[in-house]
Amino acid sequence: MVGGSGSPSKKAVYAALFGNLGIAIAKLAAATITGSIAMWAETYHSFSDTFNQVLLLIGIRTSAKAASERHPFGYGKEQFFWSFIVATMLFGISGVLSFEQGFTSLFGQAHHIENVIISYMILVISAAFEANALRVAFRLFRKKIESRGERVGFKTLIREFQESKDPTILTVMVEDSAALLGIGIAAIGVSLSHITGNTAYDAYSSLAIGGVLMAFAFFLAKENRGLLIGEAITKKEYNRIVQSIQKIPEVNKIISIKTMHFAPEDILVAMEVNLVDGMDTDRIESVIDSIEHRVKEVIPYVNPSKIYIEVEE
């Protein structure tokens, strides 16, 4: 299970948590001193990121609870739920606050920027911390590809990003990417306002940061929605299972294979097969055991208790 105390996902979240907390406090100080609207937007962003990590840790912890009578398949989907909350509420809220700050400055009360050197220093330090957190998450992301014996390339990374069932690593990577983009936007806005003396550029930066946060929030919400509803294994894994089972001489035909992720490494596999005629009960049981073994060869972490094989009459 991914929710273990020493899990890679947890390490990535802790790296992001401590980094974001320090960054958030530094940005708050810079925003208060300089009065930059873009820095306020980045402050909201970093504080929301910090709280995001707390919720992700809650998801990892609760998803590791043992199955119960009320939840016989376990609590693995807790990770999907809390990642969905992170996307829809916290990214959304920080995005709305960034929009509000930008619109207020443009169409309401004007603001002034002072001590811009402080903003530059904080942004540079923040970029270094965010880049390090992204490096940790990306390294874990890449290891998953390498563990399957695949070559890490651009296409492989894109496919893994699209097909990943680990919402924690995905969320951390999206957060850190959004943070680096937001830092760049804030730096441009502060610089243009400083050079031209027009603080509208600073306000526009706040609006842009809000737009980035909402776009990333929509992407994460969409990914986690699919996992909450019940997402199947990847097409590649599905095809490997089919090819492996078709090699069993006693299997005449695969009627259906239905799968669903309860957690990144917790899968339900329900299968109906048609076997050749003339086999006794012991032989049928032996074939079913062979099918289960083939499934575990393709997906090593699958729990045998969640593999259901029905023989067509």
Buried (B, 14 or more C-beta within 10 A) or exposed (E): BBBEEEBBBBBBBBBBBBBBBBBBBBBBBBBEBBBBBBBBBBBBBBBBBBBBBBBBBBBBBBBBEEEEEEBEBBBBBBBBBBBBBBBBBBBBBBBBBBBBBBBBBBEEEEBEBEEBEBBBEBBEBBBEBBBBBBEBBBEBBBEBBEEEEEEEEEEBBEBBBEEBBBBBBBBBBBBBBBBBBBBBBBBBBBBBBBEEEEBBBBBBBBBBBBBBBBBBBBBBBEBBBEBBEBBBBBEEBBEBBBEBBEEBEBBBEBEEBEBBBBBBBBBBBBBBBEBEEEBEEEEEEEBBEBBBEBBBEBBEEBBEEBBEBEBEE
